[in-house]
């Protein structure tokens, strides 16, 4: 007999209300997000089983608070506790919306406060980014195209790997544009500047269709893992003495855009962040005492 507190594949005739709510909620997501949220719900279902609770019916805010405390007691950092609660909070919210429970017990549950002024990713400063892009082009045209898509257009590794030649064939308002489907299956259209278009065309060669970036040796399309390996190779060739990932390049594109004076709203559009506060985490200038607002205010008051 199946465990009544474990999320299962969709089997409506044998599922409990809690299980039905879980698979209905998880059906909203795909890929890595689905995998992560399924894991988070399994962990909470297991906690409920250990404590003799139904995962959904009869749950009160106090139960949610105890679960949150238990995550911390097991050694999770505050930021990890908050991450583990993403699916749990969504699960209760939609169960309430669907009328399966009378109220949402997690809506007022207290989560740990996480103070994160800046992104912890080790990105590249302006000179390092320039060198990275230059060295990438000396390796292969495929390394060059990947480097520019990550470091200038701020694509994610999976997005860059998925770019097809047909995706940047259109012209809009005088610009060649790249059409892509980003995180959360959100479509986006990005302009391609001349340097980026030049390396993409070099990578394309005589091809007119199909995946743009290929594995240099086999000629097969790259995947996300290949993107990580190619970035690591470029970083080593460029003499960058620390771990550099595709996200480091995306981070570099956003931080250098902000350092160049790009307004936060425009940097948010570049990053395709839903919340501008996420983009603010990339702003290195907030910790730069030379550019602190007190200097400008002092000069203003002094009449300088």
C-alpha atoms as an extended CHARMM CRD file, in Angstrom:
* protein
*
       304  EXT
         1         1  UNK       CA              0.0000000000        0.0000000000        0.0000000000  PROA      1               0.0000000000
         2         2  UNK       CA              1.3350000000        3.4280000000       -0.8870000000  PROA      2               0.0000000000
         3         3  UNK       CA              2.3570000000        5.9590000000        1.7180000000  PROA      3               0.0000000000
         4         4  UNK       CA             -0.5280000000        8.4730000000        2.0340000000  PROA      4               0.0000000000
         5         5  UNK       CA              1.9110000000       11.3290000000        2.7060000000  PROA      5               0.0000000000
         6         6  UNK       CA              4.0510000000       10.9120000000       -0.4310000000  PROA      6               0.0000000000
         7         7  UNK       CA              3.3460000000       12.8680000000       -3.6500000000  PROA      7               0.0000000000
         8         8  UNK       CA              2.5930000000       10.4020000000       -6.4670000000  PROA      8               0.0000000000
         9         9  UNK       CA              2.0580000000       10.5190000000      -10.2260000000  PROA      9               0.0000000000
        10        10  UNK       CA             -1.4580000000       11.5940000000      -11.1470000000  PROA      10              0.0000000000
        11        11  UNK       CA             -3.8420000000        8.8250000000       -9.9720000000  PROA      11              0.0000000000
        12        12  UNK       CA             -7.0680000000       10.6370000000       -9.0320000000  PROA      12              0.0000000000
        13        13  UNK       CA             -8.9920000000        7.5420000000       -7.9440000000  PROA      13              0.0000000000
        14        14  UNK       CA             -6.4950000000        6.5880000000       -5.2460000000  PROA      14              0.0000000000
        15        15  UNK       CA             -4.9340000000        9.9010000000       -4.2630000000  PROA      15              0.0000000000
        16        16  UNK       CA             -5.5480000000       11.7450000000       -1.0210000000  PROA      16              0.0000000000
        17        17  UNK       CA             -6.5320000000       15.4000000000       -1.1040000000  PROA      17              0.0000000000
        18        18  UNK       CA             -2.9810000000       16.3550000000       -0.1180000000  PROA      18              0.0000000000
        19        19  UNK       CA             -1.4800000000       14.2930000000       -2.9340000000  PROA      19              0.0000000000
        20        20  UNK       CA             -3.9220000000       15.6730000000       -5.4900000000  PROA      20              0.0000000000
        21        21  UNK       CA             -3.0530000000       19.2110000000       -4.3980000000  PROA      21              0.0000000000
        22        22  UNK       CA              0.6640000000       18.4010000000       -4.7210000000  PROA      22              0.0000000000
        23        23  UNK       CA              0.5580000000       17.0100000000       -8.2650000000  PROA      23              0.0000000000
        24        24  UNK       CA             -1.8110000000       19.7910000000       -9.3360000000  PROA      24              0.0000000000
        25        25  UNK       CA              0.6100000000       22.3970000000       -8.0240000000  PROA      25              0.0000000000
        26        26  UNK       CA              3.6770000000       20.7270000000       -9.5270000000  PROA      26              0.0000000000
        27        27  UNK       CA              1.9560000000       20.5180000000      -12.9260000000  PROA      27              0.0000000000
        28        28  UNK       CA              2.5300000000       24.2720000000      -13.2400000000  PROA      28              0.0000000000
        29        29  UNK       CA              6.2870000000       23.7210000000      -13.5560000000  PROA      29              0.0000000000
        30        30  UNK       CA              8.7360000000       21.8900000000      -15.7790000000  PROA      30              0.0000000000
        31        31  UNK       CA             12.4180000000       21.0320000000      -15.8940000000  PROA      31              0.0000000000
        32        32  UNK       CA             14.6850000000       21.8500000000      -12.9920000000  PROA      32              0.0000000000
        33        33  UNK       CA             12.0610000000       23.9490000000      -11.2250000000  PROA      33              0.0000000000
        34        34  UNK       CA              9.6670000000       20.9800000000      -11.2260000000  PROA      34              0.0000000000
        35        35  UNK       CA             12.4150000000       18.7050000000       -9.8850000000  PROA      35              0.0000000000
        36        36  UNK       CA             13.3570000000       21.1590000000       -7.1300000000  PROA      36              0.0000000000
        37        37  UNK       CA              9.7860000000       21.8310000000       -6.0280000000  PROA      37              0.0000000000
        38        38  UNK       CA              8.9340000000       18.1210000000       -6.0320000000  PROA      38              0.0000000000
        39        39  UNK       CA             11.9110000000       17.5260000000       -3.7360000000  PROA      39              0.0000000000
        40        40  UNK       CA             10.8080000000       20.3150000000       -1.3900000000  PROA      40              0.0000000000
        41        41  UNK       CA              7.2940000000       18.8890000000       -1.1390000000  PROA      41              0.0000000000
        42        42  UNK       CA              8.6260000000       15.3540000000       -0.5570000000  PROA      42              0.0000000000
        43        43  UNK       CA             10.6940000000       16.6590000000        2.3420000000  PROA      43              0.0000000000
        44        44  UNK       CA              7.7030000000       18.3260000000        3.9280000000  PROA      44              0.0000000000
        45        45  UNK       CA              5.4290000000       15.3210000000        3.3390000000  PROA      45              0.0000000000
        46        46  UNK       CA              8.0190000000       13.1360000000        5.0740000000  PROA      46              0.0000000000
        47        47  UNK       CA              8.1110000000       15.5820000000        8.0260000000  PROA      47              0.0000000000
        48        48  UNK       CA              4.3250000000       15.3990000000        8.2770000000  PROA      48              0.0000000000
        49        49  UNK       CA              4.4400000000       11.6020000000        8.2720000000  PROA      49              0.0000000000
        50        50  UNK       CA              7.0270000000       11.6100000000       11.0620000000  PROA      50              0.0000000000
        51        51  UNK       CA              4.8480000000       13.9180000000       13.1490000000  PROA      51              0.0000000000
        52        52  UNK       CA              1.5440000000       12.1780000000       12.4280000000  PROA      52              0.0000000000
        53        53  UNK       CA              0.0590000000       15.0250000000       10.3930000000  PROA      53              0.0000000000
        54        54  UNK       CA             -1.8710000000       15.1420000000        7.1540000000  PROA      54              0.0000000000
        55        55  UNK       CA              0.2040000000       17.3410000000        4.8130000000  PROA      55              0.0000000000
        56        56  UNK       CA             -2.7910000000       19.5420000000        3.9900000000  PROA      56              0.0000000000
        57        57  UNK       CA             -5.9370000000       19.0020000000        6.0040000000  PROA      57              0.0000000000
        58        58  UNK       CA             -5.9220000000       20.4790000000        9.5050000000  PROA      58              0.0000000000
        59        59  UNK       CA             -2.5570000000       22.2070000000        9.1130000000  PROA      59              0.0000000000
        60        60  UNK       CA             -2.2390000000       25.4270000000       11.1000000000  PROA      60              0.0000000000
        61        61  UNK       CA              0.3000000000       28.2190000000       11.0230000000  PROA      61              0.0000000000
        62        62  UNK       CA              2.0160000000       26.7740000000       14.0950000000  PROA      62              0.0000000000
        63        63  UNK       CA              2.7340000000       23.5530000000       12.1710000000  PROA      63              0.0000000000
        64        64  UNK       CA              4.3480000000       25.5440000000        9.3690000000  PROA      64              0.0000000000
        65        65  UNK       CA              6.4210000000       27.5260000000       11.8700000000  PROA      65              0.0000000000
        66        66  UNK       CA              7.6280000000       24.2840000000       13.4750000000  PROA      66              0.0000000000
        67        67  UNK       CA              8.6140000000       22.9150000000       10.0810000000  PROA      67              0.0000000000
        68        68  UNK       CA             10.5970000000       26.0760000000        9.3240000000  PROA      68              0.0000000000
        69        69  UNK       CA             12.3580000000       25.8140000000       12.6900000000  PROA      69              0.0000000000
        70        70  UNK       CA             13.1000000000       22.1560000000       12.0130000000  PROA      70              0.0000000000
        71        71  UNK       CA             14.8190000000       23.0250000000        8.7370000000  PROA      71              0.0000000000
        72        72  UNK       CA             17.1090000000       25.3970000000       10.5990000000  PROA      72              0.0000000000
        73        73  UNK       CA             17.7560000000       22.8750000000       13.3690000000  PROA      73              0.0000000000
        74        74  UNK       CA             18.9700000000       20.4250000000       10.7240000000  PROA      74              0.0000000000
        75        75  UNK       CA             21.7430000000       22.8290000000        9.7610000000  PROA      75              0.0000000000
        76        76  UNK       CA             20.2900000000       24.6820000000        6.7760000000  PROA      76              0.0000000000
        77        77  UNK       CA             21.3670000000       28.2860000000        6.3270000000  PROA      77              0.0000000000
        78        78  UNK       CA             18.6530000000       30.9330000000        6.5080000000  PROA      78              0.0000000000
        79        79  UNK       CA             18.7690000000       31.4280000000        2.7360000000  PROA      79              0.0000000000
        80        80  UNK       CA             18.3900000000       27.6600000000        2.2000000000  PROA      80              0.0000000000
        81        81  UNK       CA             15.4390000000       27.5420000000        4.5890000000  PROA      81              0.0000000000
        82        82  UNK       CA             13.7210000000       30.2460000000        2.5410000000  PROA      82              0.0000000000
        83        83  UNK       CA             14.4440000000       28.3150000000       -0.6530000000  PROA      83              0.0000000000
        84        84  UNK       CA             13.0200000000       25.1020000000        0.8280000000  PROA      84              0.0000000000
        85        85  UNK       CA              9.8050000000       26.9760000000        1.6060000000  PROA      85              0.0000000000
        86        86  UNK       CA              9.1870000000       28.1970000000       -1.9660000000  PROA      86              0.0000000000
        87        87  UNK       CA              7.1740000000       25.1420000000       -2.9960000000  PROA      87              0.0000000000
        88        88  UNK       CA              5.5530000000       24.7310000000        0.4160000000  PROA      88              0.0000000000
        89        89  UNK       CA              4.1570000000       28.2520000000        0.3880000000  PROA      89              0.0000000000
        90        90  UNK       CA              2.9910000000       27.8950000000       -3.2210000000  PROA      90              0.0000000000
        91        91  UNK       CA              1.3890000000       24.5440000000       -2.3910000000  PROA      91              0.0000000000
        92        92  UNK       CA             -0.7510000000       26.0190000000        0.3690000000  PROA      92              0.0000000000
        93        93  UNK       CA             -1.5550000000       29.1640000000       -1.6140000000  PROA      93              0.0000000000
        94        94  UNK       CA             -3.0010000000       27.2220000000       -4.5380000000  PROA      94              0.0000000000
        95        95  UNK       CA             -4.7350000000       24.6870000000       -2.3110000000  PROA      95              0.0000000000
        96        96  UNK       CA             -6.5280000000       27.6650000000       -0.7610000000  PROA      96              0.0000000000
        97        97  UNK       CA             -7.3100000000       29.1530000000       -4.1770000000  PROA      97              0.0000000000
        98        98  UNK       CA             -8.7100000000       25.7960000000       -5.3320000000  PROA      98              0.0000000000
        99        99  UNK       CA            -10.9560000000       25.5990000000       -2.2520000000  PROA      99              0.0000000000
       100       100  UNK       CA             -9.2690000000       22.5260000000       -0.7840000000  PROA      100             0.0000000000
       101       101  UNK       CA             -8.5810000000       24.3630000000        2.4980000000  PROA      101             0.0000000000
       102       102  UNK       CA            -10.4050000000       27.2240000000        4.1350000000  PROA      102             0.0000000000
       103       103  UNK       CA             -7.3280000000       29.3830000000        4.7500000000  PROA      103             0.0000000000
       104       104  UNK       CA             -3.6460000000       29.4640000000        3.8840000000  PROA      104             0.0000000000
       105       105  UNK       CA             -1.6210000000       28.4690000000        6.9870000000  PROA      105             0.0000000000
       106       106  UNK       CA              1.6990000000       29.5610000000        5.4520000000  PROA      106             0.0000000000
       107       107  UNK       CA              0.7760000000       33.0830000000        4.3790000000  PROA      107             0.0000000000
       108       108  UNK       CA              1.8080000000       34.6430000000        7.7070000000  PROA      108             0.0000000000
       109       109  UNK       CA              4.4800000000       32.1090000000        8.6680000000  PROA      109             0.0000000000
       110       110  UNK       CA              7.6900000000       33.8300000000        9.6700000000  PROA      110             0.0000000000
       111       111  UNK       CA             10.6960000000       33.1000000000        7.4760000000  PROA      111             0.0000000000
       112       112  UNK       CA             14.3160000000       33.8580000000        8.4310000000  PROA      112             0.0000000000
       113       113  UNK       CA             15.5210000000       37.2760000000        7.3490000000  PROA      113             0.0000000000
       114       114  UNK       CA             18.3180000000       37.0880000000        4.8420000000  PROA      114             0.0000000000
       115       115  UNK       CA             20.4920000000       40.1660000000        4.3750000000  PROA      115             0.0000000000
       116       116  UNK       CA             22.1380000000       39.9190000000        0.9750000000  PROA      116             0.0000000000
       117       117  UNK       CA             23.3970000000       43.2420000000       -0.2950000000  PROA      117             0.0000000000
       118       118  UNK       CA             25.1100000000       41.8730000000       -3.3700000000  PROA      118             0.0000000000
       119       119  UNK       CA             25.2070000000       38.7870000000       -5.5250000000  PROA      119             0.0000000000
       120       120  UNK       CA             27.8490000000       36.3660000000       -4.2380000000  PROA      120             0.0000000000
       121       121  UNK       CA             28.7470000000       35.1710000000       -7.7360000000  PROA      121             0.0000000000
       122       122  UNK       CA             32.3220000000       35.9660000000       -8.7180000000  PROA      122             0.0000000000
       123       123  UNK       CA             31.8960000000       37.8860000000      -11.9370000000  PROA      123             0.0000000000
       124       124  UNK       CA             34.3990000000       39.6940000000      -14.1360000000  PROA      124             0.0000000000
       125       125  UNK       CA             35.3770000000       43.3320000000      -14.0580000000  PROA      125             0.0000000000
       126       126  UNK       CA             35.5510000000       45.3730000000      -17.2740000000  PROA      126             0.0000000000
       127       127  UNK       CA             39.1310000000       44.4690000000      -18.2140000000  PROA      127             0.0000000000
       128       128  UNK       CA             38.6230000000       40.7850000000      -17.4080000000  PROA      128             0.0000000000
       129       129  UNK       CA             35.4480000000       40.6860000000      -19.4970000000  PROA      129             0.0000000000
       130       130  UNK       CA             37.2490000000       42.3040000000      -22.4410000000  PROA      130             0.0000000000
       131       131  UNK       CA             40.0900000000       39.7760000000      -22.1990000000  PROA      131             0.0000000000
       132       132  UNK       CA             37.6280000000       36.8800000000      -21.8400000000  PROA      132             0.0000000000
       133       133  UNK       CA             35.8100000000       37.8910000000      -25.0280000000  PROA      133             0.0000000000
       134       134  UNK       CA             39.0590000000       38.3860000000      -26.9330000000  PROA      134             0.0000000000
       135       135  UNK       CA             40.5500000000       35.0510000000      -25.8990000000  PROA      135             0.0000000000
       136       136  UNK       CA             37.3080000000       33.1790000000      -26.6170000000  PROA      136             0.0000000000
       137       137  UNK       CA             37.4850000000       34.1760000000      -30.2760000000  PROA      137             0.0000000000
       138       138  UNK       CA             41.0220000000       32.8050000000      -30.5840000000  PROA      138             0.0000000000
       139       139  UNK       CA             39.9290000000       29.3220000000      -29.5010000000  PROA      139             0.0000000000
       140       140  UNK       CA             37.0630000000       28.5330000000      -31.8780000000  PROA      140             0.0000000000
       141       141  UNK       CA             34.1800000000       30.4550000000      -33.4190000000  PROA      141             0.0000000000
       142       142  UNK       CA             31.8690000000       28.4400000000      -31.1640000000  PROA      142             0.0000000000
       143       143  UNK       CA             33.6750000000       29.5840000000      -28.0170000000  PROA      143             0.0000000000
       144       144  UNK       CA             33.4790000000       33.1550000000      -29.2960000000  PROA      144             0.0000000000
       145       145  UNK       CA             29.7220000000       33.0010000000      -29.9370000000  PROA      145             0.0000000000
       146       146  UNK       CA             29.0610000000       31.4770000000      -26.5240000000  PROA      146             0.0000000000
       147       147  UNK       CA             31.1910000000       34.0850000000      -24.7610000000  PROA      147             0.0000000000
       148       148  UNK       CA             29.3860000000       37.0160000000      -26.4030000000  PROA      148             0.0000000000
       149       149  UNK       CA             25.9010000000       35.6240000000      -25.7940000000  PROA      149             0.0000000000
       150       150  UNK       CA             26.7340000000       35.1300000000      -22.1100000000  PROA      150             0.0000000000
       151       151  UNK       CA             28.9190000000       38.1730000000      -21.5040000000  PROA      151             0.0000000000
       152       152  UNK       CA             27.1330000000       40.8130000000      -23.5860000000  PROA      152             0.0000000000
       153       153  UNK       CA             23.5280000000       39.6540000000      -23.9350000000  PROA      153             0.0000000000
       154       154  UNK       CA             23.4700000000       38.1170000000      -20.4360000000  PROA      154             0.0000000000
       155       155  UNK       CA             21.9480000000       34.8220000000      -21.5480000000  PROA      155             0.0000000000
       156       156  UNK       CA             21.7850000000       31.8540000000      -19.2060000000  PROA      156             0.0000000000
       157       157  UNK       CA             23.7610000000       28.7270000000      -20.1140000000  PROA      157             0.0000000000
       158       158  UNK       CA             20.6850000000       26.7820000000      -21.1950000000  PROA      158             0.0000000000
       159       159  UNK       CA             19.4200000000       29.7470000000      -23.2460000000  PROA      159             0.0000000000
       160       160  UNK       CA             22.7230000000       30.1680000000      -25.0910000000  PROA      160             0.0000000000
       161       161  UNK       CA             22.9310000000       26.4410000000      -25.8000000000  PROA      161             0.0000000000
       162       162  UNK       CA             19.4110000000       26.4940000000      -27.2480000000  PROA      162             0.0000000000
       163       163  UNK       CA             19.9900000000       29.3810000000      -29.7040000000  PROA      163             0.0000000000
       164       164  UNK       CA             19.2650000000       28.3810000000      -33.2960000000  PROA      164             0.0000000000
       165       165  UNK       CA             20.3730000000       30.1870000000      -36.4290000000  PROA      165             0.0000000000
       166       166  UNK       CA             16.7390000000       30.9270000000      -37.2910000000  PROA      166             0.0000000000
       167       167  UNK       CA             16.3040000000       32.6870000000      -33.9280000000  PROA      167             0.0000000000
       168       168  UNK       CA             18.2550000000       35.7780000000      -35.0190000000  PROA      168             0.0000000000
       169       169  UNK       CA             17.1930000000       36.0700000000      -38.6390000000  PROA      169             0.0000000000
       170       170  UNK       CA             14.6760000000       38.8850000000      -38.0400000000  PROA      170             0.0000000000
       171       171  UNK       CA             15.2290000000       42.6410000000      -38.1330000000  PROA      171             0.0000000000
       172       172  UNK       CA             13.1970000000       44.9370000000      -35.9020000000  PROA      172             0.0000000000
       173       173  UNK       CA             13.4170000000       48.7530000000      -35.9540000000  PROA      173             0.0000000000
       174       174  UNK       CA             16.7330000000       48.5770000000      -37.7520000000  PROA      174             0.0000000000
       175       175  UNK       CA             18.2880000000       46.0070000000      -35.4090000000  PROA      175             0.0000000000
       176       176  UNK       CA             18.9380000000       42.3320000000      -35.9060000000  PROA      176             0.0000000000
       177       177  UNK       CA             17.1890000000       40.6870000000      -32.9830000000  PROA      177             0.0000000000
       178       178  UNK       CA             17.4380000000       37.4060000000      -31.1450000000  PROA      178             0.0000000000
       179       179  UNK       CA             14.2290000000       35.6160000000      -30.1830000000  PROA      179             0.0000000000
       180       180  UNK       CA             14.5200000000       33.2640000000      -27.2430000000  PROA      180             0.0000000000
       181       181  UNK       CA             12.4630000000       31.5240000000      -24.5850000000  PROA      181             0.0000000000
       182       182  UNK       CA             13.8930000000       32.2200000000      -21.1570000000  PROA      182             0.0000000000
       183       183  UNK       CA             13.3580000000       31.1220000000      -17.6050000000  PROA      183             0.0000000000
       184       184  UNK       CA              9.7560000000       30.2170000000      -16.8420000000  PROA      184             0.0000000000
       185       185  UNK       CA              9.0630000000       29.7780000000      -20.5720000000  PROA      185             0.0000000000
       186       186  UNK       CA              8.9710000000       33.5610000000      -20.9800000000  PROA      186             0.0000000000
       187       187  UNK       CA              9.6180000000       34.7150000000      -24.5640000000  PROA      187             0.0000000000
       188       188  UNK       CA             12.0660000000       37.5620000000      -25.0430000000  PROA      188             0.0000000000
       189       189  UNK       CA             13.4520000000       39.6030000000      -27.9360000000  PROA      189             0.0000000000
       190       190  UNK       CA             16.9320000000       41.1010000000      -27.6210000000  PROA      190             0.0000000000
       191       191  UNK       CA             18.8240000000       43.3990000000      -30.0240000000  PROA      191             0.0000000000
       192       192  UNK       CA             22.1640000000       42.1570000000      -31.3200000000  PROA      192             0.0000000000
       193       193  UNK       CA             24.9310000000       44.7320000000      -31.4900000000  PROA      193             0.0000000000
       194       194  UNK       CA             27.4420000000       44.6440000000      -34.3520000000  PROA      194             0.0000000000
       195       195  UNK       CA             30.2340000000       42.8730000000      -32.3780000000  PROA      195             0.0000000000
       196       196  UNK       CA             27.8140000000       40.1890000000      -31.1910000000  PROA      196             0.0000000000
       197       197  UNK       CA             26.3090000000       39.7070000000      -34.6360000000  PROA      197             0.0000000000
       198       198  UNK       CA             29.7990000000       39.4350000000      -36.1270000000  PROA      198             0.0000000000
       199       199  UNK       CA             30.7910000000       36.5000000000      -33.8900000000  PROA      199             0.0000000000
       200       200  UNK       CA             27.4210000000       34.8050000000      -34.3720000000  PROA      200             0.0000000000
       201       201  UNK       CA             27.8030000000       35.0200000000      -38.1390000000  PROA      201             0.0000000000
       202       202  UNK       CA             31.3370000000       33.6240000000      -37.9010000000  PROA      202             0.0000000000
       203       203  UNK       CA             29.9760000000       30.7350000000      -35.8700000000  PROA      203             0.0000000000
       204       204  UNK       CA             27.1350000000       30.1600000000      -38.3390000000  PROA      204             0.0000000000
       205       205  UNK       CA             29.4200000000       29.9380000000      -41.3490000000  PROA      205             0.0000000000
       206       206  UNK       CA             27.5200000000       28.6350000000      -44.3860000000  PROA      206             0.0000000000
       207       207  UNK       CA             24.7100000000       27.0920000000      -42.3510000000  PROA      207             0.0000000000
       208       208  UNK       CA             21.1960000000       28.5580000000      -42.5730000000  PROA      208             0.0000000000
       209       209  UNK       CA             19.2810000000       26.4810000000      -40.0290000000  PROA      209             0.0000000000
       210       210  UNK       CA             19.8610000000       24.4260000000      -36.9140000000  PROA      210             0.0000000000
       211       211  UNK       CA             21.5950000000       24.9350000000      -33.5700000000  PROA      211             0.0000000000
       212       212  UNK       CA             24.0920000000       27.7970000000      -33.6680000000  PROA      212             0.0000000000
       213       213  UNK       CA             26.8270000000       26.7090000000      -31.2300000000  PROA      213             0.0000000000
       214       214  UNK       CA             28.2940000000       23.2730000000      -31.8490000000  PROA      214             0.0000000000
       215       215  UNK       CA             30.8910000000       21.1480000000      -30.1120000000  PROA      215             0.0000000000
       216       216  UNK       CA             34.1070000000       22.0410000000      -31.9330000000  PROA      216             0.0000000000
       217       217  UNK       CA             35.3140000000       18.4280000000      -32.2090000000  PROA      217             0.0000000000
       218       218  UNK       CA             32.1530000000       16.4340000000      -32.9880000000  PROA      218             0.0000000000
       219       219  UNK       CA             29.9750000000       19.1250000000      -34.5610000000  PROA      219             0.0000000000
       220       220  UNK       CA             27.0320000000       18.1310000000      -32.3450000000  PROA      220             0.0000000000
       221       221  UNK       CA             24.8800000000       20.7910000000      -30.6510000000  PROA      221             0.0000000000
       222       222  UNK       CA             26.1100000000       21.8390000000      -27.2280000000  PROA      222             0.0000000000
       223       223  UNK       CA             24.0870000000       21.4420000000      -24.0520000000  PROA      223             0.0000000000
       224       224  UNK       CA             24.2580000000       23.2210000000      -20.7110000000  PROA      224             0.0000000000
       225       225  UNK       CA             27.1340000000       21.0550000000      -19.4840000000  PROA      225             0.0000000000
       226       226  UNK       CA             29.1450000000       21.7980000000      -22.6120000000  PROA      226             0.0000000000
       227       227  UNK       CA             28.6310000000       25.5160000000      -21.9700000000  PROA      227             0.0000000000
       228       228  UNK       CA             30.1820000000       25.1310000000      -18.5110000000  PROA      228             0.0000000000
       229       229  UNK       CA             33.1860000000       23.2710000000      -19.9240000000  PROA      229             0.0000000000
       230       230  UNK       CA             33.7080000000       25.8020000000      -22.7140000000  PROA      230             0.0000000000
       231       231  UNK       CA             33.5630000000       28.7420000000      -20.2950000000  PROA      231             0.0000000000
       232       232  UNK       CA             36.0740000000       27.0320000000      -18.0060000000  PROA      232             0.0000000000
       233       233  UNK       CA             38.4300000000       26.5150000000      -20.9480000000  PROA      233             0.0000000000
       234       234  UNK       CA             38.1960000000       30.1680000000      -21.9770000000  PROA      234             0.0000000000
       235       235  UNK       CA             38.8140000000       31.3380000000      -18.3960000000  PROA      235             0.0000000000
       236       236  UNK       CA             41.9190000000       29.1440000000      -18.1480000000  PROA      236             0.0000000000
       237       237  UNK       CA             43.2540000000       30.4070000000      -21.4700000000  PROA      237             0.0000000000
       238       238  UNK       CA             42.5720000000       34.0010000000      -20.3750000000  PROA      238             0.0000000000
       239       239  UNK       CA             44.5350000000       33.4730000000      -17.1700000000  PROA      239             0.0000000000
       240       240  UNK       CA             41.6320000000       34.2190000000      -14.8300000000  PROA      240             0.0000000000
       241       241  UNK       CA             42.7190000000       32.6000000000      -11.5350000000  PROA      241             0.0000000000
       242       242  UNK       CA             39.3120000000       31.6600000000      -10.1160000000  PROA      242             0.0000000000
       243       243  UNK       CA             36.3030000000       29.5570000000      -10.9540000000  PROA      243             0.0000000000
       244       244  UNK       CA             34.2540000000       31.0990000000      -13.7620000000  PROA      244             0.0000000000
       245       245  UNK       CA             30.8780000000       29.6780000000      -14.7830000000  PROA      245             0.0000000000
       246       246  UNK       CA             28.3270000000       30.7340000000      -17.4080000000  PROA      246             0.0000000000
       247       247  UNK       CA             26.4830000000       32.6020000000      -14.6700000000  PROA      247             0.0000000000
       248       248  UNK       CA             29.6990000000       34.5050000000      -13.9530000000  PROA      248             0.0000000000
       249       249  UNK       CA             29.4610000000       35.8590000000      -17.5080000000  PROA      249             0.0000000000
       250       250  UNK       CA             25.7900000000       36.7670000000      -17.1030000000  PROA      250             0.0000000000
       251       251  UNK       CA             26.7250000000       38.4060000000      -13.7990000000  PROA      251             0.0000000000
       252       252  UNK       CA             29.5240000000       40.3060000000      -15.5420000000  PROA      252             0.0000000000
       253       253  UNK       CA             27.1680000000       41.5880000000      -18.2470000000  PROA      253             0.0000000000
       254       254  UNK       CA             24.7370000000       42.9800000000      -15.6800000000  PROA      254             0.0000000000
       255       255  UNK       CA             27.3050000000       44.4360000000      -13.2590000000  PROA      255             0.0000000000
       256       256  UNK       CA             29.3430000000       46.0630000000      -16.0080000000  PROA      256             0.0000000000
       257       257  UNK       CA             26.1720000000       47.5210000000      -17.5170000000  PROA      257             0.0000000000
       258       258  UNK       CA             25.3690000000       49.0990000000      -14.1500000000  PROA      258             0.0000000000
       259       259  UNK       CA             28.9680000000       50.2870000000      -13.7390000000  PROA      259             0.0000000000
       260       260  UNK       CA             28.7280000000       51.8850000000      -17.1890000000  PROA      260             0.0000000000
       261       261  UNK       CA             25.8180000000       53.9860000000      -15.9610000000  PROA      261             0.0000000000
       262       262  UNK       CA             22.9570000000       52.0100000000      -17.5000000000  PROA      262             0.0000000000
       263       263  UNK       CA             19.7840000000       52.9110000000      -15.5330000000  PROA      263             0.0000000000
       264       264  UNK       CA             18.4710000000       50.2000000000      -13.2430000000  PROA      264             0.0000000000
       265       265  UNK       CA             15.3050000000       49.8040000000      -15.3170000000  PROA      265             0.0000000000
       266       266  UNK       CA             17.3090000000       49.1640000000      -18.4880000000  PROA      266             0.0000000000
       267       267  UNK       CA             19.6580000000       46.7780000000      -16.6710000000  PROA      267             0.0000000000
       268       268  UNK       CA             16.5840000000       44.9150000000      -15.4260000000  PROA      268             0.0000000000
       269       269  UNK       CA             15.3810000000       44.5680000000      -19.0220000000  PROA      269             0.0000000000
       270       270  UNK       CA             18.8080000000       43.2540000000      -20.0440000000  PROA      270             0.0000000000
       271       271  UNK       CA             18.7550000000       40.7140000000      -17.2080000000  PROA      271             0.0000000000
       272       272  UNK       CA             15.0690000000       39.8890000000      -17.7390000000  PROA      272             0.0000000000
       273       273  UNK       CA             14.4800000000       40.0000000000      -13.9950000000  PROA      273             0.0000000000
       274       274  UNK       CA             10.8660000000       40.1640000000      -12.8720000000  PROA      274             0.0000000000
       275       275  UNK       CA             11.8030000000       42.2380000000       -9.8130000000  PROA      275             0.0000000000
       276       276  UNK       CA             14.2250000000       45.1980000000       -9.9500000000  PROA      276             0.0000000000
       277       277  UNK       CA             15.4360000000       44.2780000000       -6.4610000000  PROA      277             0.0000000000
       278       278  UNK       CA             17.0390000000       41.1950000000       -8.0070000000  PROA      278             0.0000000000
       279       279  UNK       CA             18.9570000000       43.4080000000      -10.4240000000  PROA      279             0.0000000000
       280       280  UNK       CA             20.0590000000       45.6340000000       -7.5360000000  PROA      280             0.0000000000
       281       281  UNK       CA             21.9730000000       42.6980000000       -6.0520000000  PROA      281             0.0000000000
       282       282  UNK       CA             24.3540000000       43.0160000000       -8.9910000000  PROA      282             0.0000000000
       283       283  UNK       CA             25.1290000000       46.6910000000       -8.3600000000  PROA      283             0.0000000000
       284       284  UNK       CA             28.7330000000       46.8170000000       -7.1380000000  PROA      284             0.0000000000
       285       285  UNK       CA             28.6090000000       50.6030000000       -6.8350000000  PROA      285             0.0000000000
       286       286  UNK       CA             26.4510000000       50.3480000000       -3.7210000000  PROA      286             0.0000000000
       287       287  UNK       CA             29.5660000000       49.2670000000       -1.8120000000  PROA      287             0.0000000000
       288       288  UNK       CA             31.8590000000       51.8110000000       -3.4570000000  PROA      288             0.0000000000
       289       289  UNK       CA             32.6230000000       54.5200000000       -0.8980000000  PROA      289             0.0000000000
       290       290  UNK       CA             34.0980000000       56.7840000000       -3.5790000000  PROA      290             0.0000000000
       291       291  UNK       CA             30.6790000000       56.9950000000       -5.2280000000  PROA      291             0.0000000000
       292       292  UNK       CA             28.6480000000       57.2380000000       -2.0320000000  PROA      292             0.0000000000
       293       293  UNK       CA             25.8760000000       59.8210000000       -2.0370000000  PROA      293             0.0000000000
       294       294  UNK       CA             27.3390000000       61.6790000000        0.9470000000  PROA      294             0.0000000000
       295       295  UNK       CA             30.0980000000       63.0760000000       -1.3170000000  PROA      295             0.0000000000
       296       296  UNK       CA             27.5860000000       64.6070000000       -3.7000000000  PROA      296             0.0000000000
       297       297  UNK       CA             25.4560000000       65.9310000000       -0.8350000000  PROA      297             0.0000000000
       298       298  UNK       CA             28.4740000000       67.4910000000        0.9130000000  PROA      298             0.0000000000
       299       299  UNK       CA             29.5750000000       69.1890000000       -2.2910000000  PROA      299             0.0000000000
       300       300  UNK       CA             26.0260000000       70.4390000000       -2.8970000000  PROA      300             0.0000000000
       301       301  UNK       CA             25.6680000000       71.8870000000        0.6090000000  PROA      301             0.0000000000
       302       302  UNK       CA             29.1300000000       73.4760000000        0.3860000000  PROA      302             0.0000000000
       303       303  UNK       CA             28.1650000000       75.0960000000       -2.8890000000  PROA      303             0.0000000000
       304       304  UNK       CA             31.0040000000       73.4150000000       -4.7690000000  PROA      304             0.0000000000
